Amino acid sequence: MKPQNAIAWPLLEDGQVWQMNETTCRIGQLGKKLVHYILFKGQPTQNAPLVTNKEVLTKYLQEMKAVLVQGQKFAGS
């Protein structure tokens, strides 16, 4: 059962930008289970993308209290 006061977490999508404290996460490519993303501070650089599981990245963003600043689309929409 879902708690009644749970807030819908936005689905991960290509091109989203998430802001956490001083770090920014930009979602690159999204597959069925894997996500290519870049973490950076300040201005984006030409860093190599990191790869992880969708569930792991979503959990990390939730723990870091990330805020979606670009590409806002919510699960309930």
N, C-alpha and C positions, 0 to 999 in steps of 0.2 A: 504494500500500500504506500502511496505517496503521501507525504505530509501535506496538509492543506495550505500551509503558508509557504510552500516551496516556490521559488522564483524560477521561471523558465530560463535556462542557460542558452545563449545563442549557439546555433550550429556553426561548426568550423566551415569556412568557405575560402576559395582562392581569393587572394588579394586583401584579406582582412588585416587590419593593423590593431594590435592589442598593446595598451600602455600599462606598465607596472613600474612603480616608483621611478627609477632612473632608466630602466631598460624598456626597450620596445621589441615586440615580436611581430614580424611580418610573415603571414602565411603565403607560401609560394604555390606549390602544387599539392593537390589533395587527391589521394587515391582511395581505394576501398578501405584499406586499413592503415596506410602510412601517410605521413604528412611531411613535406619539405618546408622548412621554415628558417628564418634568419633572426638571430638575436643581436641587437646593437644598442649602443648608448649614443645619444645625440643624433647626428646625421647618419643615414644609412650608408654603408660602405659596400664594397664588392666582396664580402665574405662568402665563403663556400656555404651552401645551405646545409643545415642539419636535418637528419631524418629520424623520426620516431613514430610510435603508434599513436593513433588518434586519441584513444582513451587516456594514454599517459600525458599527452600534451594538454588535453582538456582538464585533467586533474591538476596539473601543474599550474595552469592559468587560474583555476579556481582557488588554489591554495595561496597564490601570489596576489589574489584579489585584483586581477587584471581587468581593465576597462576597455571595451571595444570602441575605438575612436574612428574607424573607417570600415565601410562594408557592413553596416548594421542590418542584420536580418535575423529575426528571432524564430525559435522553433514553433511558436504558436501562430505565426503569420502565414 
